[in-house]
């Protein structure tokens, strides 16, 4: 199989556009949140009110009004993050095009804002009034399609929707395309928007962080955690065949060293399961098959988010996988980036470069039933190997090992 490298990164998150904004927020250890629009009365009186929202006008330098008018918010984010990744990879405008150029995006919910508008239109005006423009953007693969159109990428085009693991699974699908010779370059990552209807639904299911005092904070692995902060944004990596990337003098940010996938059959459709022993053994065996010793992992970028059952499964899976071996430092970016939107994926790549970030100030007391404490924020420098983890409601599990390409 062909070796795969990461040559570019584009990211939009609540701190702003680009990895410098995200790095500053991680160093500060505090999520940047805003109030979700509640004007339509979708939220109950005790529902969560905030989310990690993109700053207004953050995409303007990258997207014209004419382009933006044809897209849902999620598609705009995806197109902008893709343009950022192409530029970061040192590619000329238009050079990503062709049959060798593929797209693989993950999204947990797709364009919920346009879906809501479409359903309101049917309710208020009847089926004959349905807008084809709205419908086009309600399908989950609209965002990947818009990225392909923006770059004339006529290669494979994938959309993966597996809840919290969507983004990491999409990256792995993109890497597979390169490894098996189906594509030489792939834009891969995650995108999600936050709409009032989506936020209200998550709040109704008590998935969002809001403690007894009404404080909304993601206490990742914390004893008193109450849920996660939902986030919007997009993060896209440029994945390339290593030989081709070196041939054009591309910046090599990382190499994909291993990919492991598994499924927790104990999980219900809308919840995490309890199969940590199975997941841990699958992770350990999958890495061993690819020649990765757990002792070579310098740190773990965990997908823990503050979810009650999700954090428990994540922590116990890591403990099960490493067994008697000491766990490396555990980094938990979702305490700052929030759940969904891809900020977690950008933080994972930045962790390999040694970007320091402090323990989120919202952690609180560690859950004694997990007995796993995130890294406290001490400077560690660049890593040689980073394990990135994602476990999802519904049972999907995915792990990716990044290593330095020096």
C-alpha positions as CSV (number, residue, x, y, z in Angstrom):
1,X,0.0,0.0,0.0
2,X,1.1,3.5,-0.7
3,X,2.2,5.7,2.3
4,X,-0.2,8.6,2.9
5,X,0.9,12.0,4.2
6,X,-1.0,15.1,5.4
7,X,0.2,18.2,3.5
8,X,-2.4,20.8,4.4
9,X,-5.0,21.9,7.0
10,X,-8.0,24.1,6.8
11,X,-10.1,24.8,9.9
12,X,-13.0,27.0,10.9
13,X,-14.1,26.9,14.6
14,X,-15.6,29.2,17.2
15,X,-12.2,30.9,17.9
16,X,-12.0,31.9,14.2
17,X,-10.4,30.9,10.9
18,X,-7.1,29.0,10.9
19,X,-5.1,27.0,13.3
20,X,-3.6,30.0,15.0
21,X,-6.9,31.0,16.4
22,X,-7.7,27.5,17.6
23,X,-4.2,27.1,19.1
24,X,-4.7,30.3,21.1
25,X,-8.1,29.0,22.5
26,X,-6.5,25.7,23.4
27,X,-3.7,27.4,25.3
28,X,-6.3,29.5,27.1
29,X,-8.3,26.4,28.0
30,X,-11.7,28.1,27.7
31,X,-14.3,27.4,25.0
32,X,-15.6,30.3,23.0
33,X,-19.4,30.1,23.0
34,X,-22.4,32.2,22.0
35,X,-26.1,32.1,22.5
36,X,-28.2,30.1,20.1
37,X,-31.2,31.8,18.5
38,X,-34.3,30.9,20.5
39,X,-36.7,33.3,18.8
40,X,-38.8,30.5,17.3
41,X,-39.7,29.0,20.7
42,X,-38.1,25.6,20.1
43,X,-36.2,25.6,23.4
44,X,-37.7,24.7,26.7
45,X,-37.2,26.9,29.7
46,X,-34.4,24.7,31.2
47,X,-32.7,23.9,27.9
48,X,-29.0,24.7,27.2
49,X,-28.6,28.1,25.6
50,X,-25.1,28.2,24.2
51,X,-22.9,26.5,21.6
52,X,-19.5,27.0,20.0
53,X,-20.6,29.1,17.1
54,X,-18.5,30.6,14.2
55,X,-17.8,34.3,14.4
56,X,-19.9,36.4,12.1
57,X,-18.3,37.1,8.7
58,X,-15.4,34.8,9.4
59,X,-15.8,33.2,6.0
60,X,-16.1,36.5,4.0
61,X,-12.4,36.6,2.9
62,X,-12.7,33.2,1.3
63,X,-16.2,33.1,-0.2
64,X,-18.0,35.7,-2.4
65,X,-21.6,36.6,-1.8
66,X,-22.5,35.1,-5.1
67,X,-21.0,31.7,-4.1
68,X,-22.4,31.8,-0.6
69,X,-25.9,32.4,-1.8
70,X,-26.0,29.0,-3.4
71,X,-25.1,27.0,-0.3
72,X,-26.3,26.0,3.1
73,X,-24.2,27.2,6.1
74,X,-22.5,23.8,6.3
75,X,-21.6,23.8,2.6
76,X,-20.1,27.2,3.0
77,X,-17.9,26.0,5.9
78,X,-16.8,23.0,3.9
79,X,-15.9,24.9,0.8
80,X,-13.9,27.5,2.8
81,X,-12.0,24.9,4.9
82,X,-11.2,23.0,1.7
83,X,-9.8,26.2,0.1
84,X,-7.7,26.8,3.2
85,X,-6.3,23.2,3.1
86,X,-5.4,23.5,-0.6
87,X,-3.5,26.8,0.1
88,X,-1.8,25.3,3.1
89,X,-0.7,22.4,1.0
90,X,1.2,24.7,-1.3
91,X,-1.0,24.0,-4.3
92,X,-1.7,26.4,-7.1
93,X,-5.3,27.5,-7.6
94,X,-7.0,24.9,-9.8
95,X,-4.3,22.3,-9.3
96,X,-6.5,20.0,-7.1
97,X,-8.8,19.3,-10.0
98,X,-9.2,16.0,-12.0
99,X,-9.9,12.3,-11.7
100,X,-7.1,11.8,-9.2
101,X,-8.7,14.4,-6.8
102,X,-11.2,13.0,-4.3
103,X,-13.3,14.3,-1.4
104,X,-14.4,12.5,1.8
105,X,-16.4,14.4,4.4
106,X,-18.0,13.4,7.6
107,X,-21.1,15.1,9.0
108,X,-23.1,14.1,12.0
109,X,-26.3,15.9,11.0
110,X,-25.9,17.5,7.6
111,X,-27.8,20.8,6.9
112,X,-30.4,20.9,9.6
113,X,-31.2,24.5,9.0
114,X,-32.2,24.0,5.4
115,X,-34.1,20.8,6.3
116,X,-36.1,22.7,8.9
117,X,-36.9,25.5,6.3
118,X,-38.0,22.9,3.8
119,X,-40.3,21.2,6.2
120,X,-41.8,24.5,7.3
121,X,-42.4,25.4,3.6
122,X,-44.3,22.1,3.1
123,X,-46.3,22.7,6.2
124,X,-47.2,26.3,5.5
125,X,-47.4,26.4,1.6
126,X,-47.9,22.8,0.5
127,X,-45.7,20.3,-1.3
128,X,-45.9,22.2,-4.6
129,X,-44.1,25.1,-3.0
130,X,-41.0,23.1,-2.2
131,X,-37.8,25.0,-3.2
132,X,-35.5,22.8,-5.3
133,X,-32.6,25.0,-4.0
134,X,-33.5,24.1,-0.4
135,X,-33.9,20.4,-1.2
136,X,-30.5,20.2,-2.9
137,X,-28.8,21.2,0.3
138,X,-30.7,19.0,2.7
139,X,-29.0,15.8,1.6
140,X,-26.0,14.9,3.7
141,X,-23.6,14.7,0.7
142,X,-24.3,18.2,-0.5
143,X,-21.3,19.6,1.3
144,X,-18.8,17.1,-0.3
145,X,-20.4,17.8,-3.6
146,X,-20.0,21.6,-3.2
147,X,-16.3,21.1,-2.4
148,X,-15.8,18.9,-5.5
149,X,-17.6,21.5,-7.7
150,X,-15.5,24.3,-6.3
151,X,-12.3,22.5,-7.2
152,X,-13.4,20.5,-10.3
153,X,-12.6,17.4,-8.4
154,X,-14.0,14.5,-10.5
155,X,-12.6,11.6,-8.5
156,X,-14.3,9.6,-5.8
157,X,-16.7,11.5,-3.5
158,X,-17.8,10.2,-0.1
159,X,-19.9,11.3,2.7
160,X,-19.9,9.5,6.0
161,X,-22.5,10.1,8.8
162,X,-21.7,8.1,11.9
163,X,-22.4,10.6,14.6
164,X,-19.3,11.5,16.7
165,X,-17.0,9.3,14.6
166,X,-18.0,10.8,11.3
167,X,-15.0,13.1,10.8
168,X,-12.3,10.6,11.8
169,X,-14.0,7.9,9.7
170,X,-14.0,10.2,6.7
171,X,-10.3,10.9,7.1
172,X,-9.6,7.2,7.2
173,X,-11.7,6.7,4.0
174,X,-9.7,9.4,2.4
175,X,-6.5,7.7,3.4
176,X,-7.7,4.4,2.1
177,X,-8.3,6.0,-1.3
178,X,-4.7,7.1,-1.5
179,X,-3.3,3.9,0.0
180,X,-5.0,1.7,-2.5
181,X,-4.2,3.9,-5.5
182,X,-7.7,5.1,-6.2
183,X,-6.7,8.8,-5.7
184,X,-3.4,10.7,-5.4
185,X,-4.9,13.5,-3.4
186,X,-7.9,13.8,-1.1
187,X,-9.6,16.6,0.8
188,X,-11.0,14.8,3.9
189,X,-12.5,15.9,7.2
190,X,-15.6,17.0,9.0
191,X,-18.3,19.7,8.8
192,X,-21.4,20.5,10.9
193,X,-23.5,23.5,11.5
194,X,-25.5,24.4,14.6
195,X,-29.1,25.3,13.9
196,X,-31.8,26.2,16.5
197,X,-33.8,23.0,15.8
198,X,-30.7,20.8,16.1
199,X,-29.6,22.5,19.3
200,X,-33.1,22.3,20.8
201,X,-33.4,18.6,19.9
202,X,-30.0,17.8,21.6
203,X,-31.0,19.8,24.6
204,X,-34.3,17.9,24.8
205,X,-32.4,14.6,24.9
206,X,-30.3,16.0,27.7
207,X,-27.1,15.6,25.7
208,X,-25.9,19.1,26.2
209,X,-23.9,20.5,29.1
210,X,-26.0,22.3,31.7
211,X,-25.5,21.6,35.4
212,X,-27.9,22.1,38.3
213,X,-26.9,25.7,38.6
214,X,-27.5,26.3,34.9
215,X,-23.8,26.5,34.0
216,X,-22.9,25.1,30.6
217,X,-19.4,23.6,30.6
218,X,-18.0,20.4,29.2
219,X,-16.4,18.7,32.2
220,X,-14.5,16.0,30.1
221,X,-13.9,12.9,32.2
222,X,-15.3,14.9,35.2
223,X,-17.3,13.4,38.0
224,X,-20.0,16.0,37.7
225,X,-20.2,16.2,33.9
226,X,-23.6,16.9,32.4
227,X,-23.0,16.7,28.7
228,X,-21.1,18.3,25.8
229,X,-21.0,21.7,24.1
230,X,-22.3,21.4,20.6
231,X,-20.1,23.1,18.0
232,X,-20.2,24.1,14.4
233,X,-17.4,24.5,11.9
234,X,-15.3,22.5,9.5
235,X,-11.8,21.0,9.4
236,X,-10.3,19.5,6.3
237,X,-6.9,17.8,5.8
238,X,-5.2,17.5,2.5
239,X,-4.1,13.8,2.1
240,X,-1.6,12.8,-0.6
241,X,0.5,10.0,-1.8
242,X,3.8,10.5,-0.1
243,X,5.9,10.0,-3.2
244,X,3.8,12.5,-5.2
245,X,3.9,15.0,-2.4
246,X,7.6,14.8,-2.0
247,X,7.9,15.1,-5.8
248,X,6.2,18.5,-5.8
249,X,8.0,19.7,-2.7
250,X,4.9,19.8,-0.5
251,X,5.1,20.5,3.2
252,X,4.8,17.1,5.0
253,X,2.9,17.7,8.2
254,X,2.3,14.1,9.2
255,X,2.2,10.5,8.0
256,X,-0.8,8.2,8.5
257,X,0.8,5.3,10.3
258,X,-2.2,3.1,11.2
259,X,-6.0,3.0,10.9
260,X,-8.2,0.8,13.1
261,X,-12.0,0.5,12.9
262,X,-14.4,-1.4,15.2
263,X,-18.0,-1.6,16.2
264,X,-19.6,-1.9,19.7
265,X,-22.5,-4.2,19.3
266,X,-23.8,-3.3,22.8
267,X,-24.6,0.2,21.6
268,X,-28.2,1.3,21.0
269,X,-29.0,3.5,17.9
270,X,-28.9,6.7,19.9
271,X,-26.5,5.9,22.7
272,X,-23.0,4.6,23.5
273,X,-22.6,1.0,24.5
274,X,-20.6,-0.7,27.3
275,X,-18.3,-2.8,25.1
276,X,-15.0,-1.2,26.2
277,X,-13.2,-4.5,26.6
278,X,-14.1,-5.5,23.0
279,X,-13.1,-2.1,21.7
280,X,-9.9,-2.1,23.6
281,X,-8.9,-5.5,22.3
282,X,-9.7,-4.5,18.8
283,X,-7.6,-1.3,19.1
284,X,-4.7,-3.2,20.6
285,X,-4.8,-6.0,18.0
286,X,-5.4,-3.6,15.1
287,X,-2.3,-1.6,15.9
288,X,-0.2,-4.7,16.4
289,X,-1.2,-6.0,12.9
290,X,0.2,-2.7,11.5
291,X,3.4,-2.8,13.5
292,X,2.5,-0.1,16.0
293,X,3.6,-0.9,19.6
294,X,1.5,0.9,22.2
295,X,4.8,2.0,23.9
296,X,5.5,4.1,20.8
297,X,2.5,6.3,21.3
298,X,3.6,9.6,22.8
299,X,0.1,11.0,23.5
300,X,-3.6,10.4,22.9
301,X,-5.9,12.9,21.4
302,X,-9.2,11.7,22.9
303,X,-12.7,12.1,21.5
304,X,-14.1,12.5,25.1
305,X,-16.5,15.5,25.1
306,X,-18.2,15.6,28.5
307,X,-21.0,13.1,27.5
308,X,-22.0,10.9,30.5
309,X,-21.8,7.5,28.9
310,X,-19.5,8.5,26.0
311,X,-16.7,9.6,28.3
312,X,-17.0,6.5,30.4
313,X,-16.7,4.3,27.3
314,X,-13.8,6.3,25.9
315,X,-11.8,6.2,29.2
316,X,-12.4,2.5,29.9
317,X,-11.6,1.6,26.3
318,X,-8.2,3.3,26.5
319,X,-7.5,1.7,29.9
320,X,-8.5,-1.7,28.4
321,X,-6.3,-1.2,25.3
322,X,-3.2,-0.2,27.2
323,X,-3.6,-2.8,29.9
324,X,-0.6,-2.9,32.2
325,X,1.2,-0.3,30.1
326,X,1.2,3.3,31.4
327,X,-1.1,5.6,29.5
328,X,0.6,8.4,27.6
329,X,-0.7,12.0,28.2
330,X,-4.4,12.3,27.3
331,X,-5.3,15.5,25.5
332,X,-9.0,16.4,25.4
333,X,-9.6,19.2,22.9
334,X,-13.4,18.9,22.8
335,X,-13.5,20.6,26.2
336,X,-12.6,23.7,24.2
337,X,-13.6,22.9,20.6
338,X,-17.0,21.3,21.5
339,X,-18.5,18.2,19.9
340,X,-18.9,18.1,16.1
341,X,-17.6,20.7,13.6
342,X,-14.2,19.2,13.2
343,X,-12.2,21.3,15.6
344,X,-11.1,18.2,17.3
345,X,-9.4,17.0,14.1
346,X,-7.4,20.2,13.7
347,X,-6.3,19.9,17.3
348,X,-5.1,16.3,16.7
349,X,-2.8,17.4,13.9
350,X,-1.6,20.3,15.9
351,X,-0.8,18.0,18.8
352,X,1.8,16.2,16.7
353,X,3.5,19.5,16.1
354,X,3.8,20.0,19.9
355,X,1.2,22.8,20.2
356,X,0.8,23.3,24.0
357,X,-2.6,23.6,25.5
358,X,-3.7,23.7,29.1
359,X,-6.1,21.5,31.0
360,X,-9.5,23.0,30.3
361,X,-10.5,25.1,33.2
362,X,-14.0,23.5,33.3
363,X,-12.8,20.0,34.2
364,X,-13.6,19.8,37.9
365,X,-13.1,16.6,39.9
366,X,-12.2,13.5,37.9
367,X,-14.7,10.7,37.7
368,X,-13.5,7.9,40.0
369,X,-15.3,5.3,37.9
370,X,-12.9,6.1,35.0
371,X,-9.8,7.1,36.9
372,X,-8.3,8.9,34.0
373,X,-7.1,12.4,34.2
374,X,-6.4,14.6,31.1
375,X,-3.0,16.1,30.6
376,X,-2.5,19.1,32.9
377,X,-1.0,21.4,30.3
378,X,2.7,21.1,30.9
379,X,4.8,21.7,27.8
380,X,5.7,18.5,26.0
381,X,7.2,19.5,22.7
382,X,6.6,17.7,19.4
383,X,5.4,14.1,19.4
384,X,6.6,11.2,17.3
385,X,3.3,9.4,17.3
386,X,-0.2,10.5,18.3
387,X,-3.2,8.2,18.7
388,X,-6.5,9.9,17.7
389,X,-9.7,8.4,19.0
390,X,-13.4,8.6,18.1
391,X,-16.3,6.5,19.6
392,X,-19.8,7.2,18.5
393,X,-23.4,6.7,19.6
394,X,-24.7,3.8,17.6
395,X,-21.5,1.8,18.0
396,X,-18.9,3.1,15.5
397,X,-15.3,3.2,16.7
398,X,-12.3,4.6,14.9
399,X,-8.6,5.2,15.7
400,X,-5.9,6.9,13.7
401,X,-2.2,7.0,14.4
402,X,-0.3,10.0,13.1
403,X,3.5,10.1,13.0
404,X,6.1,12.6,12.1
405,X,7.2,12.4,8.5
406,X,10.8,13.6,9.0
